[in-house]
Amino acid sequence: MSAFTLSLKASAQLLLSIAIILGCLAAAKVIMQFTQGSFPAPLLGMLLLLGLLLTGLIKEHHVTPSASPLLNYMPLFFIPAGVGFIEHLNLISLHWQFIVACLILVPLTSLLLISHLIAVFKGRAQHD
Amino acid sequence: MINLWWLCIPAVVTGFILLKHLNKLSQSTTFIALTTPVFLAIVFSALILILFNIPYETFSYHTQFLSWLLEPAIVALALPLYKQFLHVRKSALLIFISSVVGIVNATVVGFLLSIVFAVPKELAHSVAALSVTTPITLVVTDSLGGIASLAAAMVIFIGLLGALFGFIILQWSGVLNHQAQGVAIGTACHAIGTAAALNKHPQIGAFSSVAMALSALLTAIIVPWLYPYLSQLLL
């Protein structure tokens, strides 16, 4: 195959994978619009795509061309949203004790609960 | 005045890529955690906005293209979820139960703390989904009527704390089993904790990745239903 047909094929595969991902997202948005639910559409889209992968209707290599760059640079996409906390500095300084308590107690309790739960079944030792 | 706002996206992208390279300079777990690109990127952007008195609205308007990509990226998360599921069929049930316990615990602890501290509703709704990877926190918190950006910042911070102190706490509590450590870190401290776990031991890292993927899925399913139910029950 010439370089041209190869790159044409790669572009077609990229377009197909974009279409699959946007298709799942669009389908999820339509479903949420009709059911009037408050479930976040992107999450439903994720579940739809997972279902399609698990049933084998869509293969891993169908989505990889656009999924892997999206996943590699995912943190970039929530930087603008993350910076938004500066709009709530007043609220944060007013309730900083609550926020500090959450930052410490939420992960601490989960860590201890989960690790001990598994240790009950698997033992605490290093090797299982 | 010359319009320089179009520089927002190139600046954020360049900064992020530079931070990604910085992150790879050392193998030390502490260094990797403290130079987590998304953490530093948010801190630097926030500092620049505050120092130069730039309204957040302007920044968010000019970077909205990046935010648009978040939705398809969340859909793409199905791919690592699918891959991780194939990996762990054997111990799937135990990891599944632990993740459910971790997520419910995180939501309940956040909820109880919001009652103890008697915080405004908006703030209480912001701590409902802290035990999950940041993009999922953003959309779940938003759907619950919380401050998504605050939840995201908190989740990133929790990841950092987990990467820095998680293993010290686990060792201190006497749990050394790799599966127990991995699943606990993955569920409670998601991506940043998982990076630390991978650095500590490949097996812990593998369990951590699985638990992180699973808790992303389970949070997406459980929290949007559990939280309204909790608030009805107790308020």
Interface residues (C-beta under 8 A of the other chain):
Chain A: I21 L22 C24 L25 A28 S38 F39 P40 A41 P42 L43 G45 M46 L47 L48 L49 L50 L53 L54 E60 V63 T64 S66 A67 S68 L70 L71 Y73 M74 P75 L76 F77 F78 I79 P80 A81 G82 V83 G84 F85 I86 E87 H88 L91 I92 H95 Q97 F98 I99 A101 C102 L103 I104 L105 V106 P107 L108 T109 S110 L111 L112 L113 I114 S115 H116 L117 I118 A119 F121 K122 G123 R124 A125 Q126 H127 D128
Chain B: V12 V13 F16 P37 V38 A41 I42 S45 A46 L49 I50 Y56 F59 S60 T63 Q64 L66 S67 L69 L70 E71 P72 A73 I74 V75 A76 L77 A78 L79 P80 L81 Y82 K83 F85 L94 I97 S98 S99 V101 G102 N105 A106 V109 G110 L113 S114 F117 V119 P120 E122 L123 V127 L130 S131 T134 P135 I136 L138 V139 V140 D142 S143 I147 A148 S149 L150 A152 A153 M154 I156 F157 I158 L161 G162 G166 I169 L170 S173 G174 V175 L176 N177 H178 Q179 A180 Q181 V183 A184 I185 T187 A188 C189 L217 A220 I221 P224
